[in-house]
Each structure stands twice: as structure tokens, then as C-alpha cells.
Amino acid sequence: MTPTAHTRIRVRVLAALAGAALTTLVAAPPLAAEEVTLAYNGLTLNAEHRVPPDSDSAGPTVLITHGTLAHNRMEIIAALQDTLAERGINSLAINLSLGVDNRHGSYDCAQPHHHKHTDAMAEIGAWVDWLKEQGVSAITLAGHSRGGNQTAWYAAEHDDPAIKGVVLIAPALWDAEAFAAHYEQATGTSLADVLGEAHSQEPDAMLTLDRFLYCADAEVAAGTVLDYYADDARRNTPSLLPDIDEPTVVVVGTADDVVPGLLGAMEGLAGDTVTVKVVPGATHYFRDLYVEDLADAVTEVMGTDVMDR
């Protein structure tokens, strides 16, 4: 560890200790947080809306999307919202429905899978519209892992003046050949056979797969299988970056073993609108003090008016 890193950690620890000591003397004001809901295509969507004390609810807001089969109160998302609130920044952490009404917590693998990877972009759009209806005119999109890919995909295909920046946290990669080899090694089944069966069925027909995403012995709609597993270059996040006009930061942890090839995949893509932020030692989930690096990336995208608060 470099002297700079030692200094940075020591400063953070001292600041945390000082803050803890202060709270014994003065009770901190509560952070305004509420679950908000939205009617969407016959479902209720929900999200955690955080507005710090003395902040304008219509002020600049970060819209955060979680990763595969996860939810908006998982550790990395909750910690990022807390850290942004400490910096006086509004945030909205959404739960993707995954086809479930008013979904909370991780997806229940016992449920049949009817959801699609591409459903997320429309739901992100619905929440962007909701924020604009609340008077928010400056939105930063942030997404983690698969949610990072879905966030990038949405940004690449929507030219909305309310979107001011994009933060992609360990966003997903896609390599069809490598995925097919991994799938067969993990399940003993040829992915080509699975895709062939899915193609031969109606989209709503149910297939039984030994494994689907993180779920074993899963009941999966044929259309869902094709949406997640058929080759589509847009699931490879770096391929989307040239089509995003807004300032974009891609955050890479050097100890990420979930998306280990991300830094190499970003080679040559940094430029006028794209910045690569490398966080030494951070895993895929940026636990503990590493969440400060995520908040730094957000404030860098949002601009000096936020950073100077």
C-alpha cells in the first residue's frame, strides 16, 4: 500500500471516529427517506427515495439500479445511498420488478422466471419520468453489475436533456463464446441446445433448466431464456459507451472476481466523455470504505457545484 493510500485510509478512519464522538453529543438529524411506488404495466414498482435534510426534493438526483436478481436494499446500494446523503445528494434506488408485483428482497428462485434483461430499460425510463414529474431536472444514472449494463443501454438509446451523467459500477461484460463454454462446463448441457429448444417454443412456454442465472432447477419462459442468453452485443457494456453522450465514469475494482476482465475491456475507450476510475483492492461489491470511491465517481459526474457542498 502506498503512503498516499495509508494517508487516505487514516483520514477516513479519523473522520469516522470524530463523527462517532460527535453523535454522542449532538443527535444527527434524520435523513428523509421513503419508499415510493409507481403503477407500471399492471405492476407496482417501488423505490427508496432519499432526500437529505435541507436538500430540495427537486434537486439533482442519482437514480441507482441494482444487479442480477438483487434488490435496492442490498449492501452496496444502501451504503451508496447513505454516503450520498451524507454529502447532501438526493438519490432514488429502484427495485426492478422482474415481473413480480411490488417486489422486495432478492428474487425468489422458486418462482418461475418470466422477466427479461431488456425489461429493465423501460422500468428505468418509467422512474426517470417519475423524477421529472417531481420537478427534478438533473438526473445522474448509476448502475451496478448487470444494472450497470442496463443503465448504459438505457443511456445509449435515450437522448433526454434531464440525464446529466452516468456512473457504471463494475458493469457486466458479454462474450457469447466464453459464456457458452462456461454454461456447458457448469451444467453439462450445451447452451446451443438450450437456445434451440427455446427458439422452437412459444415465448411463454416454460422450460426446466438445471441452472438459470443464480437459480438452480429453474422454470424459465422460452422468451426469457432467449432474452438473457442469446447473443446480443449490447449486453457487453463497453460496446455501448460510444453511443452515450453524457459524461460517463466506469468504476473498476482491481479485486473484482465477478467481472474480472473489465479493466482490459475498457482499454482505449477513455476519452472526452468516458472516464475509467480504478479502485485498487476493491471487490465487485465495493464494501466498507470503498463506497466512498463510488460516491466520488458520482460527484465527479455531477460537477463542482455538488462537490463543493
N, C-alpha and C positions, 0 to 999 in steps of 0.2 A: 504494500500500500504506500502510495506517495505521501510526502509531507502535506501536500495540499488536501488529499483525501482525509488524512488524520485530522487536519485542522477543521475541515468541513464537518466531520462527524462530531468532533469535540464541541464545536459551536452549537450544533443541533442538540446534543445532549444537554449542554449547559442551558440552552434556551428552554428545553423541556422541563428541566429541574426548576428553573426560575418560574416558569409558568405554573408548575405544580405548587410551588411555595406560595405564589400569589393567590391561587384559588383558595388557600386556607384562610386568607384574609378578606378577599372580596369574591363573592359568588359571581361567576360569569353569567352574562345574560343568556337566556336560552336561544338556540338557533331556531328560527322559524322554519319548520319542516312539516309537510303534509303530504298524504297520499292523494293524488288527483286521478280522476278516471275520465275515460273518453269512450263514447259509443263508436264502434267501428265494425262495419260489415257483420252485424248481428252479434258481435262480441263486445265485452267491456275490456278495454285496455287500462292498465294502471301504471303509475309512475310516482317516484319520490321527488317532490319539488322542494328544494332548499333555497331559502332566501335569508341571508344573514341579517342580524339586527342593523338597523339604519340603512339598509340597502333598498333600492327601488325594485319592486317585483317586476317591473317592465324593463329593468336594466339588462345589460349584456348577460347572456345565459349560455351555459355549456350543456348540450344535450348528449347524454352518455348512453352507449349501447353495450350490453354485456356480451359474453362469448357463448360457445356452444351449449345448448340445453341448460344454461345457467339463469341467473336472475339478478335483479338490481340491488339486492342487499348482500351479495357475496362480498368477501373481504375487500378485494381490490376496488370495487365500485363504491362501497360505503366509505372506505378510507379516503378515496379521491374526493368524494363529496364533502367529507369532513374537512379535508385540507383546503379545498377551495373556499369553503365557508369561512375558515379562519382567515383567509385572505380577502374576505368581503366579496366573493364571487358567487353569483347565483348558479344553480345547476338543476337539471331535470334528468334523473336516471330512470330510464324506461324499462319496463318488462315487455319483451317481445311475447306475443300471445302464444306462439307455437300451436295455434289452433285451439287453445284452451281458454274458456271464459274466465276473466278476472284472475289470471294465473299468478300464483305466488310461489316462491321457492323453486328449487331445481325441478326440471321436468321429470315426471314420474314414468320410469321406463316400463311400467306395467300397462301404461296406456298405449293404444295404437297410435302410430305416427301418421298424421295427415298433413303436417306442416311442411313448409318448403324454405330452403335457404333464401329464395327470392322474395318471400313474403315480407321479410324484414324491411326492405327498401320502402315499400308502401307504408308500413307502420311508422318508420322514421319520418316519412313525409307527413303523415297524419299528426305527429307530435310537433313537427316544425310549424304546421298550420295552427295548431293549438297555441303554441307560444306567440305566434304573430297575432292571434286573436286576443291574447292577454296584453298586447301592446309592445311586445319585445321586437326590436328591430335589428338587433345584433346577436347572432347565434353562432357559437362555435360548436362544431360537431366533433365528438370524441367517441372512439370505439375500441374495445379490447378483443384481441384474438379474432375469432370469426366475426365478432361485432365490428372489428376494425375493417375487415374486408367489406362487410355490408355497408358500413359508413362511407368508405371510399367509393364503393359502387354507386351509392346514392348521390354523393357529391359530384361524381364524374358525369352523371346523367341529368343533373338538375342545376340550372343556372338561376339561382334565387338570390336577389340582392341582399336578403336578410342573412345569408350564410357568409360569415366573415373569415372563417378559418376552419382547419381540420386537423385533429390530432389522432394519429393511428398508433395504438399501443400494442406492440407485438402482433401486428396484423397477420392474418393467415396467408399462407402460400398455397399454390396448387401446381402439381406436376402429375398429369394423368398416368403416365407410365410408372412413375415411382409409387403412386397411390395404389395402382392395380397390383403391383408386386407386393406391397405391404399388406393389402387386403387378403391376397391369397395366402401369404405366409401366416397371417393371424387367424384366418378362418378355415383354411384348407379348401376354399371354394374359389373358383375363377370369377373375378369381377365381370369379365365379359359374359359369362353365363348368367350372372345375376342381372346385368343390364339387358341381355337378350330376353330373359323372361319378363322383365318389366316392360320392355317395348312391345311384347306380344299381348299384353293385358290392357284393359281399360284403365285410365288413370286412377280410379277409385278402387280398383281390385286390390285385395290385401295379399301380401307375400309374407312368408315367415323366414326371417334371416337369423342366422346364428349370431350375428352382430350387426348393429346399425349405429353409427356414431359411437356414443359411450354405452349403448344399451345392448345387453345380451338377450337372445331369444326374443327378438322384437317382431311385432306385427307392423308392417310398413306398407303404405299405399304405393302402388307402382309409380304413380306420378311423383311421389316424394323421393323414391329411390333415384329416379332419373334426374330430378332437380338437384340433389346433393352429389350424385356420383358420376353422372355423365360428364364428359369433358366439356369445360367452358373456361376459356382463358380469363374471363372476368373474375373467377374465384382466386386468381393469382394477383394479390394486391398490387405489386409493383407495376403490373401492366396497366392499371387504372390511373396511375399518377399523372401521366402526361395530359389526361383529359380533365384534371381538376384545376380550375383557375385560381382558387383561393389559396392563400399561404397554408402550407401543409407541413406538419412535423411528424416524422415516423420515429417512434421511440423503440430502441432495441436494447434488450438486456443481454450482456455477454454470457450469462449463465442460463439462458433460456434453452431448455431441452425439449420444449413443445414445438417451437418454430426455430430450430437451430440454424437454419440456413438463411435467415432473414438478412443479416448484415451483408453477406455475399450477394444476395439477390438485389440489394439496393445499390450495388456498385455502379457508378456512372449516372445515377438518377437524381442526385442532389443538384440543385440549380437555383434559378431565380425564385421559384415558388416552393420548392421542396427542400426541407432540411432533415438530415438524419441526426438524431440525438442518441448517442451511445452511452449507456449507463453501465459502467464496469461493476460486475458482481451481481447484477440484478437478475432474478429468475423471471419466468413468464408472468408471475403474479406481483412483482414489484412490492414485496411485503415490507412492513416496518418503515424505516426512514426513506426507502426508495420511492415511496409515494410522493415525496417532496419533488423528486425529479419529474414525475408526471405533472404535478401542479406547475412546475417551472415551464414545462413544454406548453401547457395551456396558456399561461400568462404571456409567454413569448409570442404566441399566435394572436392573442387578444390585443397586444400592444402596450405601449408605455403608459397609457392612461390608467390601465389596470395594475401594471407592475408597480406604479408609484403610490398606490393606495396605502 
